[in-house]
Amino acid sequence: MPTDLDRMFTALGRDADDIPLGDPSTARRRGEGRRRARFIAAGLATACVLAAGLTGGSWLARDAAGPEPVAPPPDGPVQLGPARPLGDEIRYGGQQVRFGLTAIAGNRAYAGWQEEDGTLRVAAADLETGKVAWPARTLGEFDDSNGIIAVPRALLAIGERNDGTVPDQQLYVVDPDTGRTRWELPFDINGDDLLFYDSVLVHVTEAGAISARDWDNGKVVWDEAAPADPPVASLGMYGPTDAPPGSSNSAFPAHLSDPRILQITAGGALVVRDSATGAVRSTRPGIGIGADSHYLAYDGRLYGTHRGMGPNRVVVAEVDGDGAARELSKAASGRSYLDMVPCGDDRICLLEGKGLEESTEIAAVDVASGREIWRKPAPNGAQQLVPGGARVLVAGMAGTSGETSSALFDHDGTQLLGEADQRAALAWVSTGTLLSFGNGKLAAVTAADGSRQELGDSPLKDLQTPRFCSWTHLRLVCPGLTGFQVWDIAPR
């Protein structure tokens, strides 16, 4: 499955013991059995998870066809204000809830939750007013849930059966205007890939069969059987204009504006397809780097990391070029790459270490030359990199207590955060400003120098950390014990 989804599910499992809604054993199952635990950024506008599971996106335009993407959040610092509730809390209703999640797309704020009897429900609020856009809709009963995903054309929700059914998961495609289920798709979250384009949802099975489905009715627009040299990874190409910083589950949105599908085959070839027709645009050998490899396609380049028994290295290839991939970086013996993101023009940042709790470092590498520009120690428990322009946020959880740990590095490797924010969960709201959640307080952090402006009490002071919230630079949406709430964070 693509990195954006993997990150969400990895984070769901990582946070399971700390979710304050219901019995944590039910949430812990969410992290089990994930065959492809990827950490390379490729992301999703519903669930890029920061240290504490923050998610979000920032599309603020909408028409009759559903929310459509517009410009990314502001480039540079923005002003923020104290959190002010909009409307009343939208109650889950029914019985006790195991956990709640949120997502944002267009002028809709969504919530998804699972009740103790396994019932999976979703609801929506108007992002401008905080009032109910459509009430709770029941999707089905499941043993577990794998969350929600908000994309321009639909809200997606995933249920997990755990009863021997193959495939084990059910994907619901929900109309963003009405909450009506348009269609459903059985799929395998551990082996299949899902890619979200303007016109179609692309589904690639673990065996390599590929199909593209219409967002409105689920009809197959085009499909192909599994080839003799099947794909081991399928992903989309992202670019700087596709990347609202800190959008849910990574620095990249789920929506893909570039129409290409990139597939790396078991034999190491790169196959480039057109998402609208399925036609193969090009095929090139010498790109894949082994079965246990993970990929990121960004701004015309394809990056790969290998984490198997062989050499742990990063390679790069020009998608429209020729020849094999070239080595960009190689980890020392016994060390591995935990994450990789673009962090400035022609630059990639790598999170490297022996494990989450020992000797983790972040390095910036010049892509053209392969030269390491700087290398710095990362905070204990570092798990993820989230870029904001040329700066990069490092997020993680330190120690057995699961305390949040954060660091923010400038383009030259300078660590910018003060002590209070190093122990807080942070989220990009623009390339120049972050929201900081810590000790029941909300603050705005200026990325250029790490200066902090107190904004008052956090809406989440009773939950301690902003798990499963979503945001734009104007709104914050968070799940609580009994419902979800929209908050205005615009300056007064």
Steps between C-alpha positions, in 0.01 A plus 500: 500500500622856445707675764228746595267222615783304657594798715149540628466136596847486652412803711166355600678193631771710666245712684267214591604473862445874553156546340270601787181376336394157620713188551849554349524133404247558224711777350826311538390249239518782248878482492529123464579310182603796285725338241620824346586733789629783281638827630602680177288810446234476236214596703142575520273788567313316766752353720860604494581423855732713703643388830159487660289394206396837360325486165363750255486688175417847387268514201268795542305502172200286405246453223213267425738215413657511844808670644769595251864578583618858481822671601704352785498673839682832514869501414658671796388588852132548583324647801299272726258568782366318807278202422134602499232229467272528197155358559438226753687175535360254249420196710579148392178373654431134559713287727859543619747579225829314462677792332433799276690641202462817292591627152452818296436561129333799338266670744423172674635365827445126535502260791506124498458276803431144604260409778549221750276261304719553192269742318701732274356851454595828332364856521586843359506861622511826309853631545390864492229479767575180688141386459389156383528463121348153509429276798657168591480235228539130578735311270505152649621286789866395520753359743722804446534822304790634296390861502370757252656683205372829360577568134348758265244264352392295803537397860647152532453275804653159558364211708693184593325167550764268656271203439693316229335685211740562210562782440462613860417872459203685353544851355193727501486792257271763654345803328647811671180701454245252635682225688341240273716196425566509125672161473720250682824317417646194674878525522808386694655780700830313538551408137298732276571856386243781470573822304267800481478702177252761378303264281559155649596299805773255398514161676800268459476154659795327661510262202537800267155531341407865453167676456378859494152580631270796453464704818123543462385144436799269543481371143826373353634756250794281398678194636779252428584154631818441698804502266779241493728750677257631765537833681634496855419870552255741338509870578423848370723798421479802729632851447558818701153635419344173626651526843314683773749473786398260771185385323359187644737193509790666327607819337305409188129482418319186395372672189738456203504779242771332290317238288782245500499166681848376584546126549822323601495134399645191666766500229604857585340681205319833523170499311325837454126494422234758426241495780213602270549219247745249646724538196869429560705812429843349560685201643856518631715232671747546783290714734374265773740411782357185655189352653527683833509848348292813534453784255421870478424681173543876525557782250596274209726266697451155648680422827536156653635361827596140569457354847565132445809293580700667223656847496270760654511780246302776334484518120352756263393497134358763266158364403523650150867409461680184398743262662496335839446665837809650664598470863438815700588393854600190693447432869776373723497133595221418743306820431183546296291776347185577695364779279581711194345827379590786265617801704582782259604545140693196376537370854384192690496446878556157651421367847751230581571284803536162664153523647243742630675546833873503420738721303246634252626774268362723226706587194440734206637382164546694176325293231709615204838421654415254776692721744388494862430863592449455874433230759352550847382283791124443496291496817449170680217300350513687166265328256404743226614798295247764391637774271393862490675664207875472559452416869416160640314397814607181679225335702495202727428355841775460757543229759259241631261770621428609142583866561494713186838613367550754223780687324499758222804544275573796275651463151850513653430246776436751777259361763232767548262382773503614858484250785121521545430417136753218494260320737187596307320363196526741205316539170580718198224750417718685245862478388582758767274410794427195714232425757641368826302283743653439841403502869142586412604818319487611137775714349614634163866437416680712240710258295771753411627533857291271721338790685177412678171687540266363764141461374333383820351168603499216250161356407665167580621578850301208641652258246857637535604444138332584167460146373295469185428872460491676161569860414538787257658836579150617600337198663577215738279190520544248780324186625414482868354245736138563397518675163706721270535877489607771252715782643582837347874580526500809276644817659253731672 
